[in-house]
Amino acid sequence: MGSSSKPVRQLQNTLIYLFLGIGALVYLYPLFWLIVNSLKKTPEIFERPWELPLHWLWGNYINAWFTGGTGRYFYNSVLVTTVTLLLVLLLASMASFAIVKLKWKASKGTLVYFMIGLMVPLQATLIPLVIFFSKINLMNSQIGLILIYVAFALPTAVFVLSGFMSAIPKEIMEASIIDGCSLYGVFGRVLMPLLIPALMTVGIISFAGIWNELLVVLTFINDAKKMTLPIGLLNFQGQYATDFAPMFAAIVMTTMPSIIVISIFNKRIISGITAGSLKG
């Protein structure tokens, strides 16, 4: 029985690896094609789209960074994303602590309020936000972008952090208070280190959504100096022609940060989501 099942198991493993290999090829080849064509001249992209470059034009990246303004857009994306992530992680951890660990009448209602935010589509809020932001002079402002991103990232962040924090034994908090730790000390010195896996999960998920976001920037930002990378790519399109080679280079520079971050921390995402249940 054991000897007959061994070839079957080997065949299953072979089919699994073959399926995974094909899946990896399907996902990686577009990125490879994009990188290869970002190193060609624009006419060569149309003449030899599936072949390696005749001359590897790394200058396309320099052209995209300086001439195309990608450097400025990259800085704007880093600024908006960093500030948003810091605010989301701080506010979500504080809200989760208050909802889960502090006993007050409206704690469950507050959690439900945040969960309702998961069901509100961003597109449904654009017109009210445009009207409201116009009245308070936040149109064409990076502060406005950050406020919108924080508002829509908080429900997911609170959902993840609340589930993780509820799995932390209350005895840890009680022992810290007995030892003389204040409520702020319990939050900052005891619970926050335990929340690091969940915070990393929330940060990575939020980073991917904010870095690649296009609709809000397109709606609220008109000044080219304040645009982020996704909308900045439109500057490579002219009225009658598009310089595809530098544009492909800019697309590579836009997508690579997300790919690198998710590739490095993908295990953190899984561990952060499952840590709460494992501790429970």
Helices and strands as residue ranges (DSSP letters): H 2-37, H 42-47, H 59-62, I 63-67, H 70-101, H 107-116, G 117-119, G 122-125, H 126-135, H 142-166, H 170-178, H 183-185, I 186-191, H 192-194, H 196-211, H 215-220, G 224-226, H 229-232, G 233-236, H 244-279
